[in-house]
Structures are given as C-alpha cells and as structure tokens.
Amino acid sequence: MHPKQRNERQPERKPVAAFDHRKEGLNNMPIIETEIWKPNPDTPRTIIFDRHRVAQDIFKELEKHLKSDGRLPDEYFIFDGHSWGNGALFPKDAEILCSTNYGCEGVYLDILVRYEKDVYEYNRESETGGWEKRMVTESFATGKTLGDSIDDLDKMNLVASSVTAAFYGSKAEVYARYARVESGEQPRLYPLPHEETAPIAAKPKPSLTDRLQEAGEKAKSQDAQNNATSHSGRKGKANQCQI
C-alpha cells in the first residue's frame, strides 16, 4: 500500500471543549500535536477536527524540540522516510513508543508508532484474501550515540523521556487532589473544597549512574567494616595466646 493510502477517510468527530494545556498550567512545555483542530463556527468555545498532520512535519518539530532540550543524539537522528515519506499522514489515535538498547556499536533509540492499520491477509486453505484491521508497530525515527558506556545508555534513555514528554506533556507535577495518605487514613481526593490547591512537586528519581555509584559506595563501606571486624578478631586471638 502506498504510504499516502494508509490514511483512509475518517468519520466526522464530535466537537469538544477548547482546552489549552499551557494556559491551564498543566505542563510547562508545548505538546507536539499529531492532529489539527479548528474553532467550531457553530458552537463558541469548542473545536472540531480538521485534518491529520504530515508525518515528516511532526518529525521536524520533534527534532527541533530535542535540539532546544539539549537531548539530540550526537551521532545521528534520522526519519524513516521509507514508511512515512512522500507526504504520508500521521495515523489516527497512534501511540508513540520508545525503545533504547545497545547495538552493534553504540546505543540506539528507536521511536515507534503503534496504530490500527488495514492489512491484507491471504488464506491458503480457501485461497482467498481480504483486508483486515490489525494493530501494527512501525519505525518512525532512529537516534544513535557512538558511546557504549552506562552513561551513554543513561543519556539515550533521557532522550527517550524527552520524546515521550514532547508528545504526552510534562508530568513533573503531581496535583494534591490525587494524593493518597500513608498514615492509614482511607484514600480520598485531595484537597477538599476548603483546602489548599497548590501542586505538590514530585521527588525526582535518581539516574542509573547515581544508583550505580551509590551501590559501589555501599559495597566499599561494607568491605571496610568487614576488614575492621576481621582485624579486631585476629587481635583478640593474639592477646589470648599471650595470656
């Protein structure tokens, strides 16, 4: 199937309330949109679906985001033009997935698109075929760094996090209304109407490098304690022999 044919005519969507995540303060960064919506001329303060965006335009916006975020892979960051070139539109209701792993040299980041697609299937028994809707996962872009250390793996995972945040928004703030109490009290929505509504900053998780360094320091400290205990035991036995 030609890439442009993958996007069949979609049924008309119902209007939704206009919502700007930046104005509402839910995210501190703009989200890369995969669809274009427009104001609804019939109902004020609502928007209606207009069209899907060109996949290559989305890639260019993602590349610009990674540059501004300081996360662009140092070796290369390339678009899968074989699957998404020639003006192909980004599919409806697609998921953006990231996979980071070691390759033949360096560390690779694969950005994947998972969506429902019309796939032709042939039945050998009946010798007939037809188009069926199936969930497929296809490559969208690939990034690479030549380094192959733990730090390089950690760095590429940070790139993957930046990609996810670019499409789904920053979740760096956990709002108090969804908090649960650890004191044994029954879970409930927070805050109550008369309580504070300020967001609670989420505690940042240590990186893989920090965790490895911490584990190494703990191992060294444990070895030192074991050596001290062993030395003390030998000294005590020597005193007993002298007596």
Buried (B, 14 or more C-beta within 10 A) or exposed (E): EEBEEBBEEEEEEEBEEEEEBEEEEBBEBEBBEBBEBEBBEEEEEBBBBEEBBBBBBBBEBBBEBBEEBEBBBEEEBEBBBEBBBEEBBBBBEBEBBBEBEEEEEBBBBBBBBBBEBBEEEEEEEEEEEEEEEEEEBBBBBBBBBEBEEEBBBBBBBBBBBBBBBBBEBBEEBEEBBEBEEEEEEEEEEBBEEEEEEEBBEEEEEEBBBEEBEEEEEEEEEEEEEEEEEEEEEEEEEEEEEEE
